[in-house]
Amino acid sequence: MSVQQENIKSSEEIYKKISKFVPDVEWKIHQPLIEKINKLKKEKNAIILAHNYQTPEIYHGVADIAADSLALAVEASKTKADKIIMCGVHFMAETAKLMSPNKKVFLPDMKAGCSLSTSITGEDVRMLKQKYPGVPVVSYVNTSADVKAETDVCCTSANAVKVVESLNVDKVIFLPDQYLADYVSKNTKVKIISWKGTCIVHERFSAKEIEDIKKQNPGIKVIAHPECPPDVIKASDFTGSTSGMINYVKDKQPKKVMLVTECSMSDNVEADNPNVSFIKPCNLCPYMKKIDLKKILDCLENETNEILLDDKTIEAARKSVIRMTEIGR
C-alpha cells in the first residue's frame, strides 16, 4: 500500500469520526489538505499541536497532540520533532517555545491572540510589584512570555488553588483573569489581589441562560469553566479546567451535558463520547478560528510565522512555567 493510499484510508477514518460536525461538502475541501499536511509533517519531522477549541478537522484530522495549552507545550517538549506547529493562540505558541527553546515553533496566524493575554503586559506586572512589594505573583498560563518573565510561578485553571497555597504566604497577586481569581479566592484563605482581565468567550455566558437550559432539559449536567462569571459557576453542576471538563464527561458519561465553554470543544468531546448527548448553546472564540488547514499547510511548506523570543525572556519566563510543572496539576 502506497503512502498516498494510507493517507486516504486514514482520512476516511477521520471523516467517519467527525462526519456529524463536518458536512460532506466541507469535507471535500478539507480532505486533500489533511492528506497533504499529514504527509508533509512526517517529511519535515514536525509535530502539530491542537488546542481543544480547534475545529474537528484540525483536532481530529491533523493533530499529533490534542490537549489544553500547558499539556500541549509539555508533551511537545518530550518529542524528537524539530518543528512545532501550534494550532492555538499566540501565548500558547510562546509557551511551547519556552518549553522547547531549541525547536522551531510556528503559529499559523500571528493574529490569533487572546483577550486575557492582551489584558496585561510585563510593564503592568512591574507596576503591581512596586505597589505590593514582596507579594509573589501568580500568573495564569494564558499570558504572554513578557508577563511570565515577571512572574514567580504560573498556574492553570486546574492547579490555580494548589499553586497559590504552595507559596505559603497570606497574600498573592493573581493575574490576569478576574473570574478565575474570584474562583480561587473562594477556595483558599490566601488573599487574592486580582486584575480586570476576562476571556471574551466565557464572560458572555449568563446564569439565566444556564437556568433556562436546565428547565428545558431535565437531568442535564452543566459543566462550567472557572473563567466564567461567578453566577454562571454557581448555577452549574460542576466547575473544572478544560481537562477537568473532558474527564468529567469521559468518566461519568452523563446522558445529557452542556459544556459552558468554546463551541468546538463540545464537538471534539462529543466525537470521543458518542453515547453522551450534548446541548450546545456555546460561544465561538474568534482568535482560535483564525487557524485553518490552509494556514497550517503554509506553515509546513514555507515555515512562516516562527515564534522568536530573546534568550533573556526565555530564561526568565521558562522558570515560572517549570516551577508550575514541579508543583503539579
N, C-alpha and C positions, 0 to 999 in steps of 0.2 A: 504493500500500500504506500503510495507516494505521500509526501508531506502535505501536498495540497488536498488529497483525499482525507487525510487525517484531520486537517483543519475543517473540511466540510462536515465530516462526521461530528466533530466537536461543536461546530456552530449549530448543527441540528439539535444536539443535546441541550445546548444553551437555550435555544428558542423554545424547546418543549417546556423548559422550566419557567420561562418568563412570558410565554405567549398570552397569558391573561392580562399582562400590563403593557405589552407592545403589539399594536395592530400589525397585521401581515404586511400592509403597505409600507409601514415604517421599517419593519424587519428587512425588507428587500433592499433598503438603503443601508441599514446597519451591517448586514451580514458580510459584504465584501470588505468593509472597513475593519470589522472584528478579525477576520481571517488575516488581513494584511498586518494588523497590529500584533497578533499572536505569533505570527511568523517572524516579523522583524525584531521583536523584543528578544527572541532567542538568539538571533544572529548578532545582536548588539550587546548581549549579556546585560540586558536591562530588566528591571523589575517594576511592575505597575502597582501602585497602591491606590485603593479606593475607599474613601470615607463612606460611612453608612448613608449619607444623604445624596450620594451619587445615583443617577438613574440606573434602572435594572440592566440595560445593555452594557453599561460600564462596569457596574458592581459584579454582575454575574458573567459578563461576557469577556472582559479582558484583564480583570484584576488578578494579581497573584496573591495579594494580601488584601482583605477587606475587613475593616475594623474601625474603632474610634481613633481619634487623631494620635494619641500617645502610643497606643498599641502598634499603629502603622509605623511610626518612627522607630520604635524599639525593635520590632520584628525585622524591619528592613536592614537595620544595622547588623543583624546576625547573618545576613545572606552574603554570598560571594559576588553579587551583582556589582558591576562597575557604575551603572547608571540607575537613578531612581526617577520615575515619573509619578508625581504626586497628583492624583485626581481628588482634589480637595480645594482648600483656600490657602492664601499666601502664608499665614502664620504656621500652617501645617507643613508646608514645604520648608520653611525656615527651621522648624523643629526637627524635621528629617535630616537637614543639613547639620544641625548641631549634634545629632546622634551618629551621623556618618560623615564627618568632616573630610574624609579622603575620597568620598564618592561624589560624582556629579549628580546634582539634584535639579530637576526641571519641573516647572508648573505650566500646564498647557495654556493658561491665560493669566497674565500678570494682573489683570483687573479683578480677579477672583479674590475679593477681600473679605472682611468680616466686621460687622458693626461693633462687636466687643473689642476686637484688636485695635481698631482705629479710634476707639473712645479714649485711649490713653497713650501717652508717649513716655520715653525714658526721662525726658525733662520733667514731666508731671510727677514721676516717681521720685526723682531727686528733690523736688519741691516738698513732697509729702514727708520725705525722710528728714528734711530740715525742720518741718513743722512738728514732727513727732520723733525727736532724736532718740535713738536706741530701740525704737519699736521695730521688730522684724517685719519684713514684707513677704507676704504670701501672694503670688500671682497665679491666677488661673492659666492653664496651658494655652488658652485662647488669647494669647498676647504675642506681640512682636518679639523678635530676638533682642531688640533695643530695650524693651521693658524687662525681659528675662535677665538681661545683663545687670540690671539694677535690683534684682530680686534675690532674697535669701533662699527661698525654696518655692518651686512651682507646685501646683496641685491639679487634679482633675475633679470633675464633679463627683466621681466615685470615692475619692480619698480625701476630699477637702477637709472634713472634720478631723480625720486621722492626722493629716499634715499639721493642721493648726494646733492640735493638742500635743503633737510630738515636740513642739518647741518649748513646752513647759514654761510659758510666760502668761501673764494675766491680760495681755493686750497685743493685737496684731493689726497691721494694715493689710486688708484683704481686697485684691483688685482683679478685674475691674467690674464684674457683674454684680449689680446691687441686689438682684433677686437671689443669686447663689449665696451672696453674703448674708442675706436675711435668713436663708435656709440654714446656713452654718451656725449663725448666732442662736438659732432656736434649738440647736443640737449640741451646744457646748457652753461652758461657763466663761470662756475666754471672751473678752470684749472685742468686738469687731469694728474697726474703722474702715468704712467702705467707700466705694467710688460710684459714680452715677452711670455706669455703663449698662447697656442692655443688648440682648440678642433680638434683632428685628423679626425673627421667626417666632420665638417663644413668647415675646411680650404681647403678641396680637391675640392670644387666647384669653377667654374670659370665663369666670365661674359660671355665669348664666349659660354659656354655651355647653359647658360640661353637664350642668344640671338638666338642660333640655335633652341632651343626648341620652342621659340615664333614664329620663321619663319615657323616651321613645324606644329605648332598648333595655327592657328589664333584665337584670342579671349581668349586664355588660361590666367588664373590668376596665376602668380608666387609669392609664399609666402616664404619669407626668414627668417631665424633665425638671430638675431643680432650677433651670434658667427661667422657668415660668413664674408669673406673678404669684404672690402668697395665697391669694384667694383661689387660684386655679389648683395649686398644690393641695389646699385644704379640701377642695371639692373632689379630688381624685382618690382612687383606692390605693395607689402605690406611687411613690416617687423614687426615681433612680436615674443613674447616669445612662448614657447610650448603651453601654454593655449591660448594665443592670436591667434596663427595659427589655433588651433582647433575651437575656437569660430568664427573665420572668415569664415571657411567652413560651420559650423553649421548655422550661421546667414544669410550669403549671398547666400549659395547654388549655387556657380558658376557652369556653365555647365561643365567646364573642369579646372582642377587645378594641379599645381605641388607644392609640399612641399619641399623646399630646406633644407632637414634635414635627419635624420636617416630613413632607409628603412621601418622598422617595424611600425613606427609611421604612415606612409601613409596607410599601410594595416589596422591598427586599426581604423584610422579616416574614411577610406572608408567603413569599416564594419558598422559604425554608420551613414553613409551618402550614402546610396545605389544609390541615384539619381545623385550623382556627379561622373564625370569621372576623374580618376586620372592618370596622366602621371608620371612615376616613375624612372627617372634616378637619383637614390639616392645612398647613401653610407651606408655601414654597420658599426656599432660600434662593434669591436671585443671584447670589455670588456662586453658590455651588453649581447652578445651572449654566454658568458661563463655560463650564468644561463639557466638551463633547468629543465624539470619536474622531472627527476630522482634526481637531486641535491636538489630540493625543498622538495621532499618526504623524502630524507635522513635527511634534516634539521628538519623536523617534527618528524620523527621516533626517531632519535638519538640526537637531539638538538646539532648539530655540528656547528662550526664556529660562536660562540657567539661573539658579539662586546663588548669589555671590555675597558672602559675608567676610568681613575682615577678621584676622586671627584674634584680635583683642576681644571683639564681640563674641566670637565663637567660644573662646576660653571662659569668659565671664558668664555668658548665658548658659553654656553647657553645664556649669557647676550646679545651677539651680534646678535643672532638669534631672541630672544624675542624682542629686540629693533626694528629689522626689521619688525616683525609682527605688532608691535604697530604703525609703520608708515603707514602700509597698502600696498596693491598690486597696 
